[in-house]
Amino acid sequence: MNKPLTLLVACILFATSLSNAQSTTGTRGLVKAPTARMFEDGTLALGAAIIPPGYHKRTFGSKKGDIVPNAGLNTFVTVNLFPFMEIMFRYSHEINLPVTPITKYFPDRMFTARFKLLNETEKWPAVVLGMQDAVALLDSSNTQGGSPNFSSTYLVATKNFNYKGFNIDTTLGYGSDIGDIPAKEFRGLFGGVEITTPYIEDTQLLLDYDATYINIGVQKQFFKRLHTMVSYYPNYQKVGWVLAYRYKMY
Amino acid sequence: MRNLILTLLLLTASANLKAQCDLITPLTEEGFENLIQTNKDGGLQLHYENRRYRFEGLALQKVLEIIAEMPCLSNSITLVIYNKGIPVSEINTTKALIDDLIGGTISAKEFTGSSEFDFTTRKKPKQKTIQSSYLKSDLAVGARTDYLLGNFDNPIRWTPMLLPSLQSTIAKGTQINTTFGVVLYDDLYNWETSRFRYAFASHNGRLPGGIFTRLSAGYFEQTQYGIEGHATKFFFGDQLRLDLNLSLTENRFLDTPPGRRAIDKNYFSYGFKATYRYSPWTTDLSIHYGRYIFDDTGYTVLLQRQFNEVFIGFFMREVDQQIVGSFGRLYDRNYGFQFTVPIGTKKHLKPNYLRPKTDEQYTLDYNYTGGVSIGRRIYAPGTVIAELEEYYPSTLQRALESLFKER
């Protein structure tokens, strides 16, 4: 193998290992938009994400789908069940809203499955098919709370580049309705970048467009297991965060 | 005089050789049981049972380390692994491979690729067993959580409980299990009290042809009182598994909680299960069809991945009854996931007449649609068939590959 090619392969491998983002939705991704990256087989992530007031949407009742003044809390468990498959189970809570017969509020629960269709090569990006709120696809009439709140079916591609020591993981995806299930998130084109600088270890800058808003984030990993991200939502000038613990079961 | 010296030298050398290859002493000191070491056809056979380590993979790693420390002359080594005195799995390897694995010369993948892992067809040798596991008891404390998503009055109805249990192997394959449930809080059933959950005796066996069997009598979970039987046969190593279960029980409490009347009805339940294991991913796809213990008939499909001691599975059940879930909603099918995680210490105290220990696993079923009252089978925890996945050849291979990678 010639030297430039060796360097390119090394950069791709190096960059892949640095790509670490755990999005606010609970799956691998940028701030919110999903990517085509997956953790290693057998990786388990337990985490929570704060969605700031003015950004979180109500998941029940007559105001379902409206932005509400309460903050949201996504609690999730994500597992790479197979080398090609990531699954995520999430409860989405609205903070400061108790479950009572008067509020008729109940936290939303959802299940996401993502399948790796293509691995990244020198020329081609990694490609993932994502099915968010996937139980709705199986049994939409019986889904708790009626119609799904976060459903989305998307294809996303991610390719890594290296420029002057900076690793740039670029993502582009497209989400749409599937059957009778409307895409509530990532409808249309979405994408973004994850940039790793050579100057600060285990730290990345994230920028994404989730098909509705632009989001910015900075993330850092501690002890290879603890993941934190502070996110900023320019549209509402609000700050959120993600905290996740990762564990390798094998 | 010359002949006498020569004879003495030979005798000394012979004694040294025997001592060099004594695996029994270090394994006994480590707490392994039912130990037999034989030399047949120039090969060494070591039979052992582990109750010291929580996970059979960890126990196997320790056994290999002990063998590597010993300068045994036999190159061919066969390890036969027991549970409740029943030979279950075997590994055929060589001393050189073990030395290379422990010395780091070869990877665990190379070791497992060059050795043979399978269920054993061997019988227990006639030699005297060293450090028998019989008539020793474990006093363990586990935990359990029954729950169901509730309604707007009570979003999560749950009943957590502690499960102190006493388990003992009385003789080869024969065991007793008594488990008491200490209810910490109950707003799921609203009648549950601290009471016995299990009190049964089982006989585990292995018939010719490698069929594992179990016959149990006593009091089981779901307030079922009666007898149950189970047979398991493997094909192509652990790739294909067939199970047959039968039970004849009635609904009865050992100690009826106040205000709760047991239903006086006999239940004959049965089931057939076929499981395909994809060994590289230690993943099982199974389908169980049968009549379950609450008069419901149907099937359960389960896709489950095993990560050493962690199990994560997704199930779908359909029975000839509608299924009541949270908010009183009715479902035709029951979807959900289940997981089992290890709890407690990785290494227990040495087995003794009465040994306190932590329980080894915590299991939870999550019903995404539907409730908990369908598709229930008689379960006999702690028996050989209930613990078989730990002894699967592919589980042991994968365990070594991950444990030696960690070092």
Boltz contact constraints between the chains, C-beta under 6 A:
constraints:
  - contact:
      token1: [A, 42]
      token2: [B, 307]
      max_distance: 6.0
  - contact:
      token1: [A, 81]
      token2: [B, 305]
      max_distance: 6.0
  - contact:
      token1: [A, 99]
      token2: [B, 152]
      max_distance: 6.0
  - contact:
      token1: [A, 99]
      token2: [B, 155]
      max_distance: 6.0
  - contact:
      token1: [A, 100]
      token2: [B, 152]
      max_distance: 6.0
  - contact:
      token1: [A, 101]
      token2: [B, 152]
      max_distance: 6.0
  - contact:
      token1: [A, 104]
      token2: [B, 152]
      max_distance: 6.0
  - contact:
      token1: [A, 135]
      token2: [B, 368]
      max_distance: 6.0
  - contact:
      token1: [A, 142]
      token2: [B, 331]
      max_distance: 6.0
  - contact:
      token1: [A, 142]
      token2: [B, 369]
      max_distance: 6.0
  - contact:
      token1: [A, 249]
      token2: [B, 307]
      max_distance: 6.0
  - contact:
      token1: [A, 249]
      token2: [B, 310]
      max_distance: 6.0
  - contact:
      token1: [A, 250]
      token2: [B, 307]
      max_distance: 6.0
  - contact:
      token1: [A, 250]
      token2: [B, 402]
      max_distance: 6.0
